[in-house]
Amino acid sequence: MRNLIAGFIAIVIGLFTVSFAAIMALFIGVAAFIAKPFIQRKMAYANSVAEQGSFDESSLNKAAPSHNVIDGECEDVTVKSKK
């Protein structure tokens, strides 16, 4: 009897989860469908600006921060153990 009740509860929770996921997917799909023309317009504008050559890489160098940071692994060198 206990297994029957637990199984029924599991089925109810599973159906709730699947239906909630379907509703969320529907909302996300509608939002993507609405946003698609805006994103395409911005991408077309960005491509046209890049093709015209008005995008200058020197402006990126000026806007870059002045500190020296290298992305990658980090090794702590503050405390060195003597062997």
JOZIGI-V836537 format. One record per backbone hydrogen bond with DSSP energy under -1.0 kcal/mol. NH is the residue of the N-H (numbers start at 1). CO is the residue of the C=O. If there is no record, write none. Layout:
{{NH CO} {NH CO}}
This chain:
{{5 1} {6 2} {7 3} {8 4} {9 5} {10 6} {11 7} {12 8} {13 9} {14 10} {15 11} {16 12} {17 13} {18 14} {19 15} {20 16} {21 17} {22 18} {23 19} {24 20} {25 21} {26 22} {27 23} {28 24} {29 25} {30 26} {31 27} {32 28} {33 29} {34 30} {35 31} {36 32} {39 35} {40 36} {41 37} {42 38} {43 39} {44 40} {45 41} {46 42} {47 43} {48 44} {49 45} {50 46} {51 47} {52 48} {54 49} {61 57} {62 58} {63 59}}
